[in-house]
């Protein structure tokens, strides 16, 4: 099978979640609402951080990056899914499929690395508070953020190129909600062992390595918190990490639960649910978690509302 066979496939057909029309309408309404909540929630987080000088710290710099990643991730998958819920012919062009795989895979990798970076930030804040501003200076924060974006993007570019070089022959039906890596690899009409090895290696580098760094950071954080004598001091130190720890459990927990299990690989249904979890649920929940569990974000929101109320009153008079 030469590369000429690959040109036989001009487009792919995404089978999605359901073929029943009524179910698709219900899913369209549900996912449209969740997508709008995701975009608005993350937009407000970024807006609050930009407007409130008290939030111009390393932690909120990284949170801004996380919000941008979440919105971008959701946008790489959900709009296409919404269009297909209302379309009879659920096709996606070859180039669009490759682009969707690149962006969704890249943004997923960026998020895992970024969470490890945020864990390091919390480690320094709790374990070395007196030198926090010296260690987490602006230059380091920018370098860490760039490392997150570059590592995820480079890995995604490599995976996308080697995946779409595979001859697809006449296979064009993707049993998934999007052009997900494993779903596309399954279409190949040649041996894909080398691709599976590449996927495994990248999973170790961009999933397990950041997870181990997060784990080490929180072992040190917990050890430090337990040494604090006052109950109030322990609570304050814990609340410093609570929001990030909740997001870490959500993101890494699902991935590890899915892939670190006796069976060799997740089922097709599991893959669809995982994609929905990362493309819809996680981006929607992250701003809520950082708003509900964070006094500084609450304070910034109350301040903004107060300013808007005051401005409205002045305009009315």
C-alpha positions in Angstrom: 0.0 0.0 0.0 1.7 3.2 -1.2 1.0 6.8 -0.3 -1.2 6.9 -3.3 -3.8 4.9 -1.4 -4.0 7.7 1.1 -5.4 10.1 -1.6 -8.4 7.8 -2.0 -9.8 9.4 1.2 -10.8 13.0 0.6 -13.0 13.2 3.7 -13.9 11.3 6.8 -17.3 10.5 8.3 -17.7 10.9 12.0 -20.2 8.5 13.5 -20.6 10.6 16.6 -22.7 9.7 19.7 -26.1 8.7 18.1 -27.9 8.3 14.8 -31.3 9.1 16.3 -32.5 12.5 15.2 -34.4 13.4 18.4 -31.4 12.4 20.5 -29.1 14.5 18.3 -31.3 17.6 18.8 -31.3 17.1 22.6 -27.5 16.6 22.5 -27.1 19.7 20.4 -29.0 21.9 22.9 -27.1 20.4 25.9 -23.6 20.8 24.4 -24.4 24.3 23.0 -25.3 25.4 26.5 -22.2 23.8 28.1 -20.0 25.4 25.4 -21.4 28.8 25.9 -20.9 28.4 29.7 -17.3 27.3 29.1 -16.5 30.3 26.9 -18.1 32.8 29.2 -16.7 31.3 32.4 -13.1 31.3 31.1 -13.5 34.7 29.5 -14.6 36.2 32.9 -11.7 34.5 34.7 -9.2 36.1 32.2 -11.0 39.4 32.4 -10.9 39.5 36.2 -7.2 38.7 36.2 -6.5 41.4 33.7 -8.5 44.1 35.6 -7.6 43.4 39.2 -4.0 44.2 40.0 -4.2 41.9 43.1 -4.4 39.0 40.8 -1.2 39.9 38.8 0.8 37.0 40.4 2.4 33.9 39.0 -0.5 31.7 40.1 -3.0 33.8 38.1 -0.7 34.1 35.2 -0.7 30.4 34.8 -4.5 30.3 35.4 -4.9 32.7 32.5 -2.9 30.2 30.3 -5.1 27.4 31.6 -8.3 29.2 30.7 -7.0 30.0 27.2 -6.1 26.3 26.8 -9.5 25.2 28.0 -11.4 27.5 25.7 -9.2 26.5 22.7 -9.6 22.8 23.5 -13.4 23.1 23.7 -13.4 25.1 20.5 -11.3 22.5 18.6 -14.0 19.9 19.2 -17.4 21.2 20.2 -18.4 23.5 17.3 -17.7 20.7 14.8 -19.7 18.3 16.9 -22.6 20.8 17.1 -22.7 21.2 13.3 -22.8 17.4 12.9 -25.7 17.0 15.3 -27.8 19.0 12.8 -26.2 17.6 9.6 -27.4 14.6 7.6 -23.9 14.1 6.1 -21.5 14.1 9.0 -18.3 14.6 6.9 -15.1 16.4 7.8 -12.4 17.1 5.1 -9.1 15.4 5.3 -7.2 18.7 6.1 -9.8 19.7 8.7 -9.5 16.3 10.4 -5.7 16.7 10.6 -6.0 20.2 12.0 -8.6 19.1 14.6 -6.3 16.3 15.7 -3.3 18.6 15.9 -5.1 21.2 18.0 -7.0 18.9 20.3 -4.0 16.7 21.0 -1.6 19.6 21.4 -3.9 21.5 23.8 -4.4 18.4 25.9 -0.6 17.9 26.2 -0.2 21.6 27.1 -2.8 21.3 29.8 -1.0 18.4 31.5 2.4 20.1 31.5 0.8 23.4 32.6 -0.8 21.7 35.6 2.6 20.4 36.6 4.0 23.9 36.3 1.2 25.2 38.5 1.9 22.5 41.1 5.5 23.7 41.2 4.2 27.2 41.8 2.1 26.0 44.7 5.1 24.1 46.1 7.2 27.2 46.2 4.3 29.2 47.7 3.8 26.8 50.6 7.3 25.3 51.1 9.4 28.4 50.5 7.0 31.4 51.0 9.7 34.0 52.0 11.5 33.5 48.7 8.4 33.0 46.5 8.7 36.3 44.7 12.4 35.8 44.1 12.0 32.2 42.7 8.8 32.7 40.7 10.0 35.9 39.0 8.4 37.0 35.7 11.1 35.6 33.5 10.8 32.1 34.9 7.0 32.2 34.7 7.1 33.1 31.0 9.7 30.4 30.3 7.6 27.8 32.1 4.5 28.8 30.2 6.4 28.7 26.8 7.8 25.3 27.7 4.2 24.0 28.3 2.9 25.4 25.0 6.0 24.3 22.9 6.2 20.7 24.4 2.5 20.0 23.8 2.6 21.5 20.3 5.7 19.7 19.2 4.4 16.4 20.4 1.1 17.0 18.6 2.8 18.0 15.4 4.9 14.8 15.4 1.9 12.6 16.2 -0.3 14.3 13.5 2.3 14.0 10.8 3.1 10.3 11.4 -0.6 9.5 11.7 -1.8 11.1 8.5 1.1 9.5 6.6 -0.5 6.2 7.2 -2.4 4.8 4.1 -6.1 4.9 4.9 -7.1 3.1 1.7 -10.9 3.4 1.5 -11.5 3.5 5.3 -13.3 6.8 6.1 -15.7 6.0 8.9 -14.4 7.3 12.3 -16.3 5.8 15.2 -15.8 8.9 17.4 -17.1 12.4 18.0 -13.9 14.0 16.6 -10.7 13.1 14.8 -9.1 11.5 17.9 -5.7 10.0 17.6 -6.5 6.3 18.3 -9.7 6.5 16.2 -7.8 7.7 13.2 -4.9 5.3 13.6 -7.4 2.4 13.5 -8.4 3.4 10.0 -5.0 2.5 8.6 -4.7 -0.6 6.3 -1.2 -1.3 7.3 0.6 -2.4 10.5 0.5 0.5 13.1 2.8 -1.0 15.7 5.3 1.9 15.3 2.5 4.4 15.7 1.2 2.7 18.9 4.8 2.8 20.3 5.0 6.5 19.5 1.6 7.1 21.2 2.8 5.2 24.3 6.0 7.1 24.5 4.3 10.5 24.2 1.8 9.4 26.8 4.6 8.6 29.2 6.3 12.0 28.5 3.3 14.2 28.5 1.1 12.4 31.0 3.1 10.3 33.5 6.1 12.6 33.7 4.0 15.7 34.6 1.9 13.6 36.9 5.0 12.4 38.8 6.1 16.0 39.2 2.7 17.0 40.5 2.8 14.0 42.9 6.3 15.0 44.2 5.2 18.6 44.6 2.1 17.7 46.7 4.1 15.2 48.8 6.3 18.1 49.8 3.3 20.4 50.2 1.4 18.0 52.5 4.6 17.3 54.5 5.1 21.1 55.0 1.4 21.7 55.9 1.5 18.9 58.5 4.5 20.6 60.2 2.5 23.8 60.7 1.4 24.0 64.3 -1.6 26.3 64.1 -4.9 25.0 62.7 -5.5 28.4 61.0 -2.1 28.2 59.4 -2.8 24.7 58.0 -6.2 25.9 56.6 -4.6 28.9 54.9 -1.9 26.7 53.4 -4.4 24.1 52.2 -6.7 26.7 50.7 -3.7 28.0 48.7 -3.6 24.7 46.9 -7.3 23.5 47.0 -8.4 24.8 43.6 -5.4 23.5 41.8 -5.5 20.1 43.5 -9.2 19.7 42.6 -8.4 20.4 38.9 -5.4 18.0 39.0 -7.6 15.2 40.4 -10.2 15.8 37.7 -7.7 15.9 34.8 -5.1 13.3 35.8 -7.7 11.1 37.6 -9.7 10.4 34.4 -6.7 9.8 32.3 -5.0 7.4 34.7 -8.3 5.6 35.5 -8.8 5.0 31.8 -5.3 4.0 30.6 -3.7 2.4 33.7 -5.9 -0.7 33.9 -5.6 -4.4 33.2 -7.1 -4.2 29.7 -4.7 -3.2 26.9 -6.8 -0.2 25.7 -10.0 1.6 26.4 -13.2 0.7 24.4 -14.6 3.0 21.7 -17.3 4.2 24.1 -14.7 5.0 26.8 -12.7 7.0 24.2 -15.8 9.0 23.3 -16.6 9.7 27.0 -13.0 10.7 27.7 -13.0 13.2 24.7 -16.3 14.6 26.0 -14.9 14.9 29.5 -11.8 16.8 28.4 -13.5 18.9 25.7 -16.7 19.8 27.5 -16.7 19.0 31.2 -13.2 20.0 32.4 -13.1 23.4 30.5 -16.5 24.2 32.0 -15.7 23.2 35.5 -12.2 24.8 35.8 -13.4 28.4 36.1 -16.2 27.4 38.5 -13.6 25.6 40.7 -11.3 28.6 40.7 -14.2 31.0 41.4 -16.1 29.0 44.1 -13.0 27.9 46.1 -10.9 31.0 45.7 -11.4 34.1 48.0 -9.2 36.3 45.8 -11.2 35.6 42.7 -14.5 36.1 44.6 -13.1 39.4 45.9 -12.1 40.5 42.4 -15.6 39.6 41.1 -17.3 41.5 43.9 -15.1 44.5 43.2 -15.9 44.4 39.5 -19.6 44.1 40.1 -19.4 47.1 42.5 -17.6 49.2 40.0 -20.1 48.3 37.2 -23.0 49.0 39.6 -21.5 52.4 40.5 -20.9 53.3 36.8 -24.5 52.3 35.9 -25.9 54.5 38.7 -23.8 57.5 37.5 -25.0 57.0 33.9 -28.6 56.7 35.1 -28.4 60.1 37.0 
